[in-house]
């Protein structure tokens, strides 16, 4: 068994992942919490794993002492551990709100939201774009998207600040499930009856019991908290990548549609390092390795996205690469439902910073920027930029 998730991995996972891909692809590793798991690192195996029905997200298939993931008590894990038919129904509920038609509205709204966070007065100043942009933007969007009332939206902003900013005082709110549950309870109790996603879900719950109360809580837990941090990580990491390279900036300006450029930033940064843990429902083979029923498999999205067999010169960000087959947003039946939103928001944030402040520059040496975490997700902790 190998220990790979050390502080070097958190700072820079790429050399370790390259070595693991070369040395067989599938490895028995110790997770930072202690329990072991299988780490899958090659693109073809990761992609096949995401499609493999014998690898379940349902913790009920776990056996033995393997890693079981961030343990959230029911009802919070409703989305991940739902039986297939319930999972499909819940995905349907989210998709009806995050449909391409509804998300198209965000092409206009996202730039306005970004504009409200960073404005003319900031010109010439040094600002931390994690604090001023990457952390508040998801709260503003989720608030509007779901139709949170002002009080709940304010609480969500408070949670984000107290969790994601370096100034956050321990104990971290992330660890305080009670805070998150209270915000969810607030959100549903105060849900406006008007034409909002939350209003419609709460209405359906009251009218026909679908989603059930537990499912509604689980859904909101997912949408409000689980994806928050990776979105902030992607926005900050993308700004950092482009500010650090005049060549990438020129390519950005030259590109009409920014979708493939965001795909490349997703590939290059891979803010969510691992897919959620999968549990083998039966003995199975990945590469040359036999996984026993009940063992845990960690599919490494970041490693797959840097596999040179699939992406030549993977360490070099190339905005013209045009590869939608990157796996940063997952793939298959659990593929990210925020995909279109993630692209729209990231493009809006970059476009705003790069066009309003074409001379914006990092205020510190790039090597001084500290990165958050490293096991499940990664992103810059601060981003001081002179606008
Ligand atoms: C940069 C930002 C994001 C990244 C990197 C990301 C990544 C992912 C990944 C890798 C998965 C698959 C997990 C797995 O297979 O184990 C996933 C699922 C999901 N994502 Fe995202 N996500 C992001 C933002 C969002 C946003 C903004 C939303 C919604 C507002 C969202 C909603 C979801 C949902 C509901 C699922 C679960 C789908 C299911 O279980 O069927 N994500 N995401």
Boltz pocket constraint, residues with backbone or C-beta under 6 A from the ligand:
constraints:
  - pocket:
      binder: B
      contacts: [[A, 79], [A, 80], [A, 87], [A, 91], [A, 94], [A, 222], [A, 223], [A, 227], [A, 230], [A, 231], [A, 232], [A, 234], [A, 271], [A, 272], [A, 274], [A, 275], [A, 276], [A, 277], [A, 301], [A, 327], [A, 328], [A, 329], [A, 330], [A, 331], [A, 333], [A, 334], [A, 335], [A, 336], [A, 337], [A, 338], [A, 339], [A, 341], [A, 342]]
      max_distance: 6.0
